[in-house]
């Protein structure tokens, strides 16, 4: 019996491999065009980069193991001590069989070349063909026991190496990837904006390129309402501010804290109408954003319930509604999206519920949102009353 193989897990050290992967991530972020980086949705960019660079360690699909090929062949048995061959100096051929056992897997085949942090002096072998490991056996016998024992032992060794590799890569790379990418993207955007401030401070007119960006993300300093815009002369066109994601999350946390207060003292709020309830949230927002949050402020096509503005620009929009069934939520989504112009990127619906069965209401929200024509995707929930949904940019009305 002969096995055609190459050794796995023996070419690259996993520590060096991960460091190289991190360098590739950084290089990709540095290579992004400034205009693209300032205009693209930051969360979508982070998610795309995570998908691109995440290392998916292969997983063997046991149920799909099969014989990929088999054929008759001539086998040289001159070295077989159990055969009565008088002249072993020459090949002695008998009829035999060549067969290929395919081991399907899911994951990145490149990782079969990476040596884990823990390993032995023996490496399993095989040949990668697309998303399968192929073991090729040639035998002159009719007993399949030896082949079965051999391939099962090799598969077990491969799984053991993959498990070690998976644990290390998850802890040392994958689990840190999203935060690392988000930090690098944020830092590069800050450097670009800081560079724009420096150029603007020279006081010289700047010739703008065709297709230059008209939107950029500026972070609000937490608990401070001021949105710092680049300093520019009157001849320079200021980019439009949008709300930084971290600050968006902070604003949501203020509203969630107010919800907790209401849950702890329900009798104090049960008789309030929508306007009075909204005012409670405005008080909390204005306490931390120095009066920048306003009520019933006209915006684009209609008027919204809570609106945070900076230097005449909308940066955060909230619609307040009482739950009155599926249609009321769909109408609220339509109403909120109708308010938005192209620059508005962060919104929320504050849904009040006076029904007894809150759990049933919460179970309906995501399915209803997913049926909306502007639905794009949902994100993992941080708690049972938080439903993060990403929608498509609404069409601008001329």
Steps between C-alpha positions, in 0.01 A plus 500: 500500500626850407368839606545806282524796733648831605550590862252738663561752781872525428568811289415813699531579870159606634648799689663636184192419296273704730740794510513497122121492489483802732741683271276423204201644686689821580629528144147463362368775725790730408435438131138619512443825314433793729178594324371144524594469868325824595182420308452129564282375783757416766318198641452351154870553425604337827270203436634458145862508619424250777345267241802545275770434757338269754679164512255212468683189616383199295242261642481142373156397371490136614163418342627595154814280490491292182704313238576756231663261251618143457659308214693187417878529490821299502675480836869418552516245785869414468564634851220304662677245729189282513508426129710222354700700248834356390649814342432814705746711302233563241140626532237231532154627404160365595151638447387741769279801573561871541233690690457854623317574824369860519464677834285815448555801726375852551742784568819657372721233334806721548493418870600139430845646440523670842674331792306542828655620823490139625611221268675164485788380287267321260273677255197351324500523123269518204426706190265800495264501202260795519322449835596138546796310639589208275672185622623283213559130575637229274464140610538154351278337762127468536481572872385861567573486874848650471381789282209575733725496806754721330264774376307515828822536697617780268165681523517482880850654494386778268203579727728516802728752328202704380352517851827632641531750215138612536527575871818703455377699199164579660665635816797674342346636180129454417366617837708819475451567130186714505623730777841532334352589161254748650782669692725521195223636278404756764858610554564541128184705458606722789841551340341592168271751668787639709698541179207687346491733801871571460460576129199722567689693768747621237229732373566419135225405254494129417424372154250221543518179300205372303300261712650625830307388808210700638457295817730391777457350845591725791487354852314679773697519822299301750284717726596803290264631233760667283578341166845614398516589132821570310604862502474641150502833321183635343618378163514138608185287493447330839413129487171389654524355854351166590478342843787276604388145584642506854312819576186354348529205739551741790181690413312171487641409840361827645156409369531144632587637844185711488301188409642328808381790716151468353494124560600548864229763562219416256228680696674834442474465123194285429266795442740696277422542133757469221603866520560488875694174476714643224579799718649270764753376246571852376582609855762225529648572157516874553663446840794339323487681166438854617167565338588364158206255500169654392138384473266523200774641279428509127742283302500438127144377421332500837555556867658252732465451875862531616772656292863576584653773286844654465563827321172472315555135398308195615714230662248285689126446447252311723133422440287424810200269462260295710471135393168443326581191298709404199365770270579772752865394503519481120343846479750631755790366294356660185445825683854507642663419166293768328663761724851405401716680250816352352716622787295339779665169595398433863137459602286320759140419581405529866210259541276532806285202601199502731399143419539242774695253287824681420675175404250438221555852368878459501470173308315678218733795444783332306271299264301817426816703433634228269195528276563869436624586152796694641615221733863402445613300803474478879780492755538293817279634780672636809189448709144381445354848448772619261441411132783631276393508133691632200288641219582607148548869438158639411465658159545875498194692388567790270 
